[in-house]
Amino acid sequence: AYTPYIGTLQNVITRIIEANETVPPFNYAFMLVTDAKVRKVDPRPRSRWVTEIERIWEGASARYWAHNGSLFHPGLLLSSRSCQEFMYHGFNFASPELCGEDFLDCCDKIDAPGMIAMACSLGIAPTLCKDSTVIMQQNISDLGSKWPFEFRVIDWTS
């Protein structure tokens, strides 16, 4: 039975990766082999042959026949996907401070259009946002006096 993922992408990405795991280069998803050795291919249109991980991480993977390893559906190889180390592990340690200018020390695709896994506020590292404006609040209080704020001091001992 299908169980929906509940929570943020950052919290469920490990389960999504495990649920969609394949052994490169032989990605046999969308194909079944019966006990009688009959090969059945997913009857849906090939445009629908996309796993959860592929929906958020650059699209469909290449598919191969299990019996001879030949390609039967073109797509991306795992080695062709962007930011692999970041997707599997690096996001756990990512922060605006640690990822460098434009986050290039973590992943060059962070907050790039069309890449849900790396999107600001939504992806696996939601605090990494290239187009956000950093707002620095200026303290305009008169720090020369002891109590520049308008409130009553109940017990002033210093």
Disulfide bonds with the S-S distance in Angstrom:
Cys83-Cys107 1.98
Cys99-Cys106 1.98
Cys120-Cys129 1.95
